[in-house]
Amino acid sequence: MTNLVTDVASTVDKNPEATAIAYDGQELSYEAFWSRTGKFAAGLDAAGIDPGDRVGIYLPNLPQYVVAFHGALRAGAVVVPMNPQYKSREIGHLLSDSGAELVVTLADLVPVVESVREETAVETVVSVGGDADGSIAFEEFLGESEPSVVERADDDVACQPYTSGTTGQPKGVLLTHRNLASNARMAADLAPDGTGVGDRSIGVLPLFHIYGMTVTMNAALFSGAAYYPLPEWDAQTALSLIENEELTIMQGVPAMFNDLVNQPNADEFDLSTLRFVNSGGSSLPIEVLRRFEERFGFPLYEGYGLTETSPVTHFNMPDARRVGSIGHTLDGVDAMIVDTDFEPVERVSEGPVDEGETDLDAITGELVVAGPNVMKGYHDRPAANEEVFTEQDGQRWFHTGDIGYWDEDDFFYIVDREKHMIVTGGYNVYPREVEELLFEHPDVADAAVVGIPDERRGETVKAFVVPASAASGGSSGEGTESDGVPTPDADVTEDEIREFCLERLAEYKHPREVAFVDELPRTTTGKVQKFELRGHEDGATGEESEEVAE
Ligand SMILES: Nc1ncnc2c1ncn2[C@@H]1O[C@H](COP(=O)(O)OP(=O)(O)OP(=O)(O)O)[C@@H](O)[C@H]1O
């Protein structure tokens, strides 16, 4: 049996006194955590939640999230994680699509649930952080008894996170007990000598997203480490927490590492206890990695995955890392780069290739993966399921929608998401290549590239740039260097950025348009909301757009 609940139960048996969750100066031992999950499961039972029923968790990263998540699994229910930034329209879709009968949320968010309740199957609302009309307070909801773990088959659904819907309505991803358990185990193995008792892991990644859920929370609880949730990302809070609590593990998204690099006082914190730091969720610009490692003096590893793969499929292991690559496939996972006929694309001898000098169409294809962490399918979406799976030689291959290549040393490289590709005047441009270059400019702190409509070329490449002077909160005129940290040039112009790219890229790839912005619109999981940037072009806002923000 491959089951996260029984795995965590055995960790509890082995380390009852170790800290499971630490938050706001309070610690919950494994024994106390487990007891609370039992009480939450008893509360579900009393509320009429049966195995297989959906339970929504609409909370920021808090200890109650962790208890509700594992308590629901213990009761055999299916967790539907929901972004606490979502408003009525988005929550209404998730609740009605999933059929959730119970929701755990912040007292402040109860009115959001109430506003859509009629169109959903929600019968019970449990509130955290105060009382709210129409809800039961979390502590009151907890039952007295501690039911044993409800048996579930490996292939039963355990969790139903939603995609962020960058290409339409968010889809529910059916992750089984096997999916959750196998990826928590794989993720726990990534750190040198594995994650274990004594490790302290910072929970800056949102728990409603699979990356924070599996790689931080579940990997920690699977292995006896302590999990330190933070309800929202703030670089200064994270730096203080790492120093004060002597944290050992950090998982983040590239935007967080970029943010840390741009903190003027980052060197004042002692981060020497961190032994394993890794990035995932979106591509890590090589320049951000370089700046991070130079500034902090320890390696930043990169992994890759999707919600549909629970998530990790590839990782640059500490003993086998190649910068610019997403690494090797994890043990037990299979991956290929295939062409449109599902034939494997020939590998390059050694990556990464110089994308400017290479005919990318000749070496790239779609990344497909198979293994115990690949989802059962999308909830109620037969057409989407048809599209994303290919059965071949007894394997069920999942199409990631990412364009990449592989090399003879088994390293994989992501060029970009297929749907982000810009077609300009008949040429294909992968935004990531242009973004990587923009990060090399000393006065660029953050950058994103999109295609905007153009009558003549179909699309034109446009760059949105956060100047370094804006990110560091000050300007200094001429770019200079002080204490090893470059001081940004506040007078950098759009023309200079355009010229910089034109000198280094084929003419058709360079951004014909450059716009300076104070910050990029990002999802809570750090992805740039490219539809928002494209929306700026025709005056539409993200809300008016067809697409739903994460
Ligand atoms: N290391 C990485 N390098 C490049 N891209 C990455 C990396 N890690 C994740 N990604 C990107 O993130 C995608 C998975 O993101 P996720 O599962 O969070 O979906 P989403 O973007 O939130 O939602 P949707 O599928 O609706 O767009 C991958 O397909 C890939 O494009």
The ligand as an SDF file (V2000), in Angstrom:
LIG
                    3D

 31 33  0  0  0  0  0  0  0  0999 V2000
   12.1700   24.3610  -13.3180 N   0  0  0  0  0  0  0  0  0  0  0  0
   11.2910   24.7440  -14.2210 C   0  0  0  0  0  0  0  0  0  0  0  0
   11.7110   25.2570  -15.3910 N   0  0  0  0  0  0  0  0  0  0  0  0
   10.8440   25.6690  -16.3290 C   0  0  0  0  0  0  0  0  0  0  0  0
    9.5100   25.6290  -16.1800 N   0  0  0  0  0  0  0  0  0  0  0  0
    9.0360   25.1210  -15.0300 C   0  0  0  0  0  0  0  0  0  0  0  0
    9.8820   24.6530  -14.0020 C   0  0  0  0  0  0  0  0  0  0  0  0
    9.0980   24.1820  -13.0080 N   0  0  0  0  0  0  0  0  0  0  0  0
    7.8140   24.3560  -13.3940 C   0  0  0  0  0  0  0  0  0  0  0  0
    7.7630   24.9320  -14.5940 N   0  0  0  0  0  0  0  0  0  0  0  0
    6.5650   25.3460  -15.3670 C   0  0  0  0  0  0  0  0  0  0  0  0
    5.4100   25.2680  -14.5300 O   0  0  0  0  0  0  0  0  0  0  0  0
    4.4240   24.4450  -15.1710 C   0  0  0  0  0  0  0  0  0  0  0  0
    3.5660   23.7500  -14.1580 C   0  0  0  0  0  0  0  0  0  0  0  0
    2.8890   24.7050  -13.4030 O   0  0  0  0  0  0  0  0  0  0  0  0
    1.6190   24.3970  -12.5340 P   0  0  0  0  0  0  0  0  0  0  0  0
    1.3770   22.9660  -12.3980 O   0  0  0  0  0  0  0  0  0  0  0  0
    1.8080   25.2140  -11.3190 O   0  0  0  0  0  0  0  0  0  0  0  0
    0.4590   24.9450  -13.4300 O   0  0  0  0  0  0  0  0  0  0  0  0
   -0.0550   26.3980  -13.5640 P   0  0  0  0  0  0  0  0  0  0  0  0
    0.8560   27.1650  -14.4270 O   0  0  0  0  0  0  0  0  0  0  0  0
   -0.2610   26.9400  -12.1950 O   0  0  0  0  0  0  0  0  0  0  0  0
   -1.4820   26.2060  -14.1790 O   0  0  0  0  0  0  0  0  0  0  0  0
   -1.9690   25.9890  -15.6730 P   0  0  0  0  0  0  0  0  0  0  0  0
   -1.6050   24.5870  -16.0130 O   0  0  0  0  0  0  0  0  0  0  0  0
   -3.4260   26.2270  -15.5860 O   0  0  0  0  0  0  0  0  0  0  0  0
   -1.2670   26.9930  -16.5070 O   0  0  0  0  0  0  0  0  0  0  0  0
    5.2140   23.5010  -16.0220 C   0  0  0  0  0  0  0  0  0  0  0  0
    4.4430   22.9780  -17.0640 O   0  0  0  0  0  0  0  0  0  0  0  0
    6.3260   24.4110  -16.5220 C   0  0  0  0  0  0  0  0  0  0  0  0
    5.9050   25.1610  -17.6400 O   0  0  0  0  0  0  0  0  0  0  0  0
  1  2  1  0
  2  3  1  0
  2  7  2  0
  3  4  2  0
  4  5  1  0
  5  6  2  0
  6  7  1  0
  6 10  1  0
  7  8  1  0
  8  9  2  0
  9 10  1  0
 10 11  1  0
 11 12  1  0
 11 30  1  0
 12 13  1  0
 13 14  1  0
 13 28  1  0
 14 15  1  0
 15 16  1  0
 16 17  2  0
 16 18  1  0
 16 19  1  0
 19 20  1  0
 20 21  2  0
 20 22  1  0
 20 23  1  0
 23 24  1  0
 24 25  2  0
 24 26  1  0
 24 27  1  0
 28 29  1  0
 28 30  1  0
 30 31  1  0
M  END
$$$$
